[in-house]
Amino acid sequence: MAREPLDLLQGTLDVLILKTLSWGPMHGYAVSRWIRERTDAVLAVEDAALYQALHRLERREWIEAEWGLSENNRRAKYYRLTPAGRRQL
């Protein structure tokens, strides 16, 4: 029974990430920033939770990632919604 709140939180974060990526590919920091800005800072996702969720979604094949350059010319992993992820959303 103790797993239910954790499952609910993970599921909520998964949906937030899928919704965020429905707007287009983004790197992890941009996903976190998008969620924070769209909720007027009511929701802030900790880095560890964000990257655990991104990896979980990748394993489920709801998102995929590839390396690219961020706005400040740094290497960053960009995540994008897959057709399966769009159906899940």
C-alpha positions as CSV (number, residue, x, y, z in Angstrom):
1,M,0.0,0.0,0.0
2,A,2.9,2.4,0.6
3,R,3.7,2.3,-3.1
4,E,0.5,4.0,-4.2
5,P,1.5,7.6,-3.4
6,L,4.9,7.0,-5.1
7,D,3.2,5.4,-8.2
8,L,0.8,8.4,-8.3
9,L,3.6,10.9,-8.2
10,Q,5.6,9.0,-10.8
11,G,2.5,8.8,-13.1
12,T,1.8,12.5,-12.7
13,L,5.4,13.4,-13.5
14,D,5.4,11.1,-16.5
15,V,2.3,12.8,-17.9
16,L,3.8,16.2,-17.3
17,I,6.9,15.2,-19.2
18,L,5.0,13.7,-22.0
19,K,2.8,16.8,-22.3
20,T,5.9,19.0,-22.2
21,L,7.6,17.1,-25.0
22,S,4.4,17.2,-27.1
23,W,5.5,20.8,-27.8
24,G,8.7,19.5,-29.4
25,P,12.1,18.1,-28.5
26,M,13.8,19.5,-25.4
27,H,16.8,18.8,-23.2
28,G,16.2,17.9,-19.5
29,Y,16.8,21.4,-18.1
30,A,14.3,22.8,-20.7
31,V,11.7,20.2,-19.6
32,S,12.1,21.2,-16.0
33,R,12.0,25.0,-16.9
34,W,8.9,24.5,-19.0
35,I,7.0,22.8,-16.2
36,R,8.1,25.4,-13.6
37,E,7.2,28.3,-15.9
38,R,3.8,26.9,-17.0
39,T,2.8,26.3,-13.4
40,D,4.0,29.8,-12.2
41,A,6.6,28.0,-10.1
42,V,4.0,25.9,-8.2
43,L,5.7,22.8,-9.5
44,A,9.4,22.4,-9.5
45,V,10.9,19.0,-10.5
46,E,14.1,18.0,-8.7
47,D,16.9,17.0,-11.1
48,A,17.1,13.4,-9.7
49,A,13.4,12.8,-10.1
50,L,13.3,14.4,-13.6
51,Y,16.2,12.2,-15.0
52,Q,14.8,9.0,-13.3
53,A,11.5,9.8,-15.1
54,L,13.1,10.5,-18.4
55,H,15.0,7.2,-18.2
56,R,11.9,5.4,-17.2
57,L,10.0,6.9,-20.2
58,E,12.9,5.9,-22.5
59,R,12.8,2.3,-21.3
60,R,9.0,2.2,-22.0
61,E,9.8,3.7,-25.5
62,W,7.5,6.6,-25.0
63,I,10.3,9.0,-25.6
64,E,13.7,8.8,-27.4
65,A,16.8,10.8,-27.0
66,E,19.7,12.0,-29.1
67,W,22.7,14.3,-28.4
68,G,22.7,17.8,-29.6
69,L,23.8,21.3,-28.7
70,S,21.9,23.5,-26.2
71,E,21.3,27.2,-26.5
72,N,24.7,27.9,-24.9
73,N,26.5,25.6,-27.2
74,R,26.9,22.7,-24.7
75,R,26.3,19.1,-25.4
76,A,22.8,18.1,-24.2
77,K,20.6,15.1,-24.6
78,Y,17.4,16.0,-26.4
79,Y,14.2,14.0,-25.7
80,R,11.4,13.7,-28.1
81,L,8.0,12.0,-27.9
82,T,7.6,8.8,-29.8
83,P,4.3,7.7,-31.5
84,A,3.8,5.3,-28.6
85,G,4.4,8.2,-26.2
86,R,1.8,10.3,-28.0
87,R,-0.7,7.5,-27.8
88,Q,0.0,7.1,-24.0
89,L,-0.5,10.9,-23.5
